[in-house]
């Protein structure tokens, strides 16, 4: 770390959008003003406390956005016309979560990974008897409370992960995608587990990181991308042993959690993965476009393309991790790889944006770029519900051609994030140069560094964990 770096950076000094937004509360921090440095706890806690309070308002807006369905019920096509659809109350009734534990013999199938399904069942135990609408209202209300707690914890973990720039967690606390998609599904629980695992790895707590990452993989599949991203950087830094402990602990945790259910009813546990394998292109996927335009693709073709997407993500991630003069951060590699996996997936639901949100915060994305992406997510959010609603009333909803165009816009916005992260990573100087001349001098020489704030963590990866300070052992050069 550069000895010239300040203890903290005010976002209004580094981000034009943050500076403009601050006008409603007095404007940016003055040139000669100093941030408070004497606190009872860690320096990131005051920022985290403010953002946690603001995050509750963000979730509240999400509840209001689902207000029509909450009062009238989640009925088709009404729930699509009002863009208030949510998996949570719909799946609660359709899967009988209030009557039996999922994954047991004789239970209705639940198309969710194990940990996510069990959490949904546990919440359902608190729902009182009543009409279908009353039970849905109770279940949604309980999830609204739980999501509020999850988001608060996610904000705190994100701020703690980058303790010298804790205001980056505002991307999570105030993200527009959180308003739209936070209450659509159970995904935020898996997002929280993944973020906790990243925090633990960044603090060198390898067994804890592996344990939580194993739980995260049992809740969602995308944390596998994070595991691979860390592995690529471990190869470069020569810390493969630490990564093996991480991966081994994650695998052991997944097996320990899954094994009892595999013995009891393996079909129910594996049904979500079998459904993915047997399913074709679905909403949000690029591969549904040919189908909507009259040239459908076979299930096998879509499966091959989705698997190729994972292979491309691995190749691009390896190129990114091993070829740049400056070692990219864990968050940068994870975000780049995850975008590729999402864009090439069989299905890209509206809640997929939640997977990207903490990584956007951890890389320190400029708010301008965040809002460009979030704006496209919001446009698609409305478009997909109008298209689905139109299937019930021909000629009234969004035409297939228009839906395909807006789907393409969403994919382009995700790739825009990838390009911005790649640009800033290429523009930063290697650590050796920073240590020689100081971070401030390097910032004046950097080119095209606008997409991400040029602050004190540019030269250090706060999530490097066991890799921190390790010299490069593998570096690929192209002539």
N, C-alpha and C positions, 0 to 999 in steps of 0.2 A: 504494500500500500504506500502510496506517495506520502512523504512527510509533509508535503505542502497542501494536502487536501484539507478542507474545512471539516468541521464535525458534522455539519448537516447542510442541506440545501433547501431553500424555500421553493416550492413548485412555481410560484408566481414570478420567480426570477429566471426560470428556465423554459417555461411553456407559455407561449403567447395566448393560447385559449384559456389556460388557468388564470393568467393575468387579467384577461378581459372579463372572465366570470367573477373575479374577486371584486369588481367594482361595486357590486350590490352590497358588499360588507366592508367597504372602505378602501378598496384598491389593493394593488400589489404591495409587498413588503418594501419599505423604503431602502434606498441605496446604502444608507448608513445605519439602518436598523440591524439589530443583532437578535438572533433566535435565543430563546431561553435555554440554558444548558444545565442548570442546577435543578434536577428533579429527584424525587425520592426513589424512583425506579429507573428502569432502562429508558434511554432517550426516546425510543420509538413509542412509548406508551401514551403520551399526551395526544399525538396525532392519531393513534389507533382508537383512543377513547372518543375523539370527535367524530371519526369516520364510522365507528360502530353506531353512534347515535344517529348519524345521517342514514346509515344503511337500513335502519328500521323504517324510515320514511320511504325509502325506495321499495321495500317489500310491501308497505302499505299501499303505494300506488299500484303495485302488482295485484293486490287484492281487489282494489277498485276496478281494475281493468277486467277482472273476472266477475264483476258485480252482477251483471245481467244473468249469467248462468247460475250464480249463487241464489238468486231470488226466484228464478223461473225454472231452474233445473237444467241439467246437461242433456238436452234433447236434440236429436238430429232432424232437420238441418239447422235448427235455430242456433245451436251452439257455434256453428261455423259462420253463419251470417254475422253474428256479433263478436266473432274472433275471441271467444272466451272458453274454448275447449281446454280441458285438462284431463290427462290420463288418470289422475289420482282418484277422483270420485267415480269416473267411468269404470276403471278397472276394479275398484272396490266392490261394485255391484256385480259386474260381469264375472269376476273370479271367485265370488263368494268368500272374500277375506274375513267377513264378520262371522263366519260359521266354522271354518276349519283352517288348520295350518297348511300353507302351501308346501309342496314337495313331498307330502305324505301320500301313501297309496290311497286312492279313492278321492283325493282332492281334485278340484278343478285346476287345469293347467294355468300357470302364471308365467307370462312371457317376460320374465325379469331374471337377471342373475341372482345368485343365492342371497347375498347380504342385502341387496335392495329389496328383494321379495320378503325377507324376514322382517325388515324394518317396516315395510308397508303393512304386514300382518300385525305387528306389535301395535302400531298406531290404531289399526282397526279394532283392537280389543277394547279401546276406550269409547267406541261409538255406542250410544244407547239404542235400544229398540225404537222403532217408529216406521213411518212410511219411507218409501224409497228416497223421496226428496229430502226428508229430515236426516236420514242416514248419510246421504251425500253431503249435505250441508255441514253436518258434524265432522265428517271425515275431512272435508276440505278445510274447515276452520282449524282443526287440530294440526293439519299439515302447514297451514299458514303460520301458526305459532312455532312449529318445529323448524320451518324454513327460516323464520326470523332469527332463531337461535343459531342455526347452521351458518347463515350469512354473517352474523356477528362474529362467530368463531373463525370463519374464513377470512374476514377482514383482519382480525387480530393476528392470525397465522401469517397472512401475506405481509403485514407490516413488520412482524417479527423476523420474517425471512430476509427482508432488506432493511435492517435496523437503522442504517445511515440515510436512507431515503424512504421513510415510512409512508409519506404522502402518496407514494405510488399505489398504495392500497385503495386510493380513491377510485381507481379504475374498476375495482370490484364493488365498492360501496355505492357508487353512483352510476354504475353502468346501465345504460338504457336497456340492454339485453336482459338484465336481471328483472326489470319491470315486466317485460313481455313473456319471458320463458321460465322465470324462477319457479312458478307454481304450475307449470305444465306437467312436470314429472318428478321422479325421485332423484334425478341426476345430481342435484347439488350435494347430496350425501356422499356420493363417490368423488365429486370434485373436492370436497373438504378433506376426505381421507388422502387423496393424492397430494394436496397441498401440505398436509401435515407430514407426509412422508418426505417431501422435498425439504421442508424445514428441518426435519431430523437429520437428513443426509447432510445438509449444509452445516449443521452443528457437529458433524462427526459422529453422530449416534447411529452407527450402521445397523446394529441389530433392531433398534426401534424403527428405523426407516424401512427395513425389510419387512418387519411385522406389519406395519401400517400399509405398506405398499401391497402386500399380499391380500389384506382386507379390501383395499381399493380395487384390485383386480377381480376380487369376488363380487364387487358391487358394480363395476363397469369394466369394459374391455380396454378402453383407451389408455389407462395407466401403463400398459405394456409399452407404449411409445416412449413414455418417460424413462422406463427402465432401460430400454435400448439406447436412448440418448445419453444417459449417464454412462453406459457401457462404452460408447464410442469415445467419449472424453476420457474415460479411464484408460483406454488403449493409448491415447495420445500422451497422457501424463504418466504412464507406467504404473498406474494404481489398479491394475486388473484384479489383484487379490481382494481389495476392498469391495470392488463391484461383485466379485463372485460371492462374497459373504452376503451382500445385499440381495442378489438374485436368489441365492440358496435359501435365505431366510424367507423371502417372498414366496418362493415355491413351496417351502415347507408349511408356511402359514396357509396358503391356498389349499394344500392337500389336507391339512389338519381340519380346516373348516368344512371342506367339501366331502371328505371321505365318509363320515357317518351318513350323509344324505345320498351318496353314491351307493352305499350298501342298502339303505332303506328303499330308495326309489330313484335309481339312476336316470330313468326316462324323464321324470319330472325335472330333475336338476339340469339335465343336458338339453331340455327341449328348446330353450332360448337359442342355444348354439346350433342345434339342428334346424331350427326355423330359419336362422340366418343362412345356413348352408343351402337349404332347399328353396329359399325365397328368391324372387327376382328383384328387379329395380323397383324402388318405392319412392315416395314423395321426398323431394329435396335432392335426389341423386341425379347426376348428369346422365346416367344411363337410362333414365326414364324418358328423356327427351325424344329419342327415336320412337319409342312406343307411342307417345302422345301424338307424334306426327305421322303415325301410320306405318312405322317400320320397327316393330318390336324386336327386342333381342332375346335370345334364349337365356334360361336360368344359368346354364353352364357358362355362357359368354360373360354374363354379368359377374358371376363368381370369379372367373379368371381375371377379369379387369380389376375387381376389388382386391384380389390377392396381389396382382401386379402393382397396385397402388402402394401396398405395404412394402413391396420390394423396391419400388422407386423411392419411397420415403427413406428406406435404409441406405440406398446408394447416395441420395442427395445429402442425407444426414452425415454419412461418412465423409463425403467430399467437403462439406461445410466444417466438420469437426477437425479434420486432419490436414487441410490444405492452407488455411488462413495463417498469416504470420502471427496474428493475435489469437490466442485460444478463445473460441466462443464460449459463452456461458451455458450452463445447463438449461436455463429457461429459453435461450435463443434456439438451441438445437431442438429442444422439445417442441417449441412452437412451430418451427419450420417443418419438422416431421409430421406433427399432428395435423397441420393444415393439409398436407398432401394426402394423408390417410382419410381425412374427412371429405375432401373434394372428390376422391375416387371411390368413396364408399357406396354400398348398395342402397343405403338410406341415409339421408342427412336431415334429421328432424330439427324442428325449430330450437330445441334445447341444446343442440350441438354447440351453439355459441357459448354456452356456459362452460364448456370444457376449455375454451380458449381464454376466457376472461382472466383467471389468475395469472396465466403465462403472459398475457398482455401487460398486466401490472408489473410482473417481475422483471420483464425486459425494459421497463420504463418507456413504453410507447408514448409518443406525443398524443395529446388529447385530440388534436386535429385528425390524426390518422385513426384513432379509436372511433371518433364520431362518424367518419366516413364509412367505416366498416359497420358500425351500429346502425347507421341510417339505412344501409342496404339490407341489413338483417330485419329492420322494422318493415321495410317495403315488402320483403318476402313473407314476413309473418302474416301480413294482411292478405297477400296474394294467395298463399296456399289455402287459407281457410275459405276465401271466396271461390277458388277453383273447386274445392271439395264440395262446398255448398251448391255450386252450380250443377254438380252431378245429379242432385235431387230435383232440380228445376232447370231443365235445358233452356238455354238462351238467356238466363238471368245472371248467372255467375260469371267468373272470369274465363274467357276462352283459353283453350289449351295452348295456342300460339303465344298469347300474352303471358301465361304462366311460365312457359318455357323461357321466354325472354327475361323475365324477372328472376327466375332460377339461375340463369346464366349470369345475371348481374350480381347475385349473391356470391356465386363461386368466384367471380372476378374480384370481389371485395376481399374475400379470404386470401386469394393469391396476392392481392395488394399488400396485405399484412406480411406475407412471406417475403416479398421483395423489399419492403421497408426494413425488416429485420436484417436481411442479408446485406443490404446497402450499408447500414450503420456498422455492422460487424466488420465489413471490409474496410471501412473508413478509419477505424480505430487503430492506433499504433500499438505495437507489441509491448508487453510489460517491461522489457528491458529498456526501451526508449523512455517510457514513463518514469522509471526509476532513475534514469540518468538526468533528465531535464525537468521533471516535475509535471504533474497533470495539467497545470494551467498552460504551460508552454505548448504541450501537445495539442490541447484543444484549439489553439490558434492555428495549428498546422493542419488539423483534420479537414477533410473535404467531404461534402455531402453527408454531414453528420446530423442534419436537421430532423430526420424521422424520430429519433430517440433523444431524450434530454441528455446533454453532455455534462454530466455531474460527476461527483466524486467516486462513483462506483464503476466508471467506464473501464478502469484498468483492473478491477477485481471482480471475481464472481462470488457473490455472497452465498451461493449454493454449492460451491465447489467441494466443501467438506474435506474428505481425506485427500482430494486432489489439489487443495490449495497450496500454492508455493512450489509444487512439484515441477521440475524442468521437463520439457517435452522429450519423450522417448521415441515417438513415432510422428513424423511430419512428412507429408507427401508434397513433393515439389513437381510442378509441371514446367517443362521447358518452353 
